[in-house]
Amino acid sequence: MPTDRTEPPVTAFMLVKTTPEWLAMTVAERVHAFTIQVVPVIETRTRGVRSRFSELEPLATLAT
């Protein structure tokens, strides 16, 4: 997969299936886990990715 910057910017939404361990974390711990575990995987596949972390637990139950 190419590692070039995407032009124009692409917006993608990820719904992460939660686990009891995830739910036991504070929001700060979740953001940290996302930053060190998910973002590096995305960055191996493309450049210029910006992430925004949102807590959507109430909505997630409607989508799963």
C-alpha positions in Angstrom: 0.0 0.0 0.0 1.4 3.4 -0.9 2.7 5.7 1.9 2.1 8.9 0.0 0.0 11.8 1.5 -3.6 11.5 0.4 -4.9 14.4 -1.7 -7.5 15.6 -1.1 -7.8 14.7 2.6 -9.8 11.7 3.3 -12.2 11.4 6.3 -12.7 8.0 7.8 -14.6 7.0 10.9 -13.8 3.9 12.9 -16.1 2.2 15.3 -14.0 0.2 17.8 -15.7 -2.7 19.4 -15.2 -2.3 23.1 -14.1 -4.9 25.6 -14.4 -4.9 29.4 -10.8 -3.8 29.6 -11.4 -0.9 27.3 -14.4 0.2 29.3 -12.4 0.0 32.5 -10.0 2.6 31.2 -10.4 6.3 31.8 -10.8 8.6 28.7 -7.2 9.7 29.0 -6.0 6.0 29.1 -8.2 5.3 26.0 -6.7 8.2 24.1 -3.2 7.1 25.1 -3.9 3.5 24.0 -5.3 4.7 20.6 -2.3 7.0 20.1 0.3 4.3 20.7 -1.5 1.2 19.3 -3.8 2.3 16.5 -2.2 5.5 15.0 1.2 3.8 14.3 -0.6 1.1 12.3 -2.4 3.7 10.2 0.8 5.6 9.7 2.5 2.6 8.2 0.0 2.7 5.4 -0.3 6.4 4.7 1.0 9.9 5.6 -0.7 13.0 6.8 -3.3 11.3 9.0 -4.8 13.4 11.7 -7.0 11.7 14.3 -9.7 12.9 16.6 -10.8 10.7 19.4 -14.5 10.8 20.4 -16.3 8.9 23.1 -19.4 7.6 21.5 -20.4 4.8 23.8 -24.1 5.7 23.9 -24.3 5.8 20.1 -22.0 2.7 19.6 -24.6 0.5 21.3 -27.1 1.5 18.6 -24.7 0.6 15.8 -23.5 -2.8 17.0 
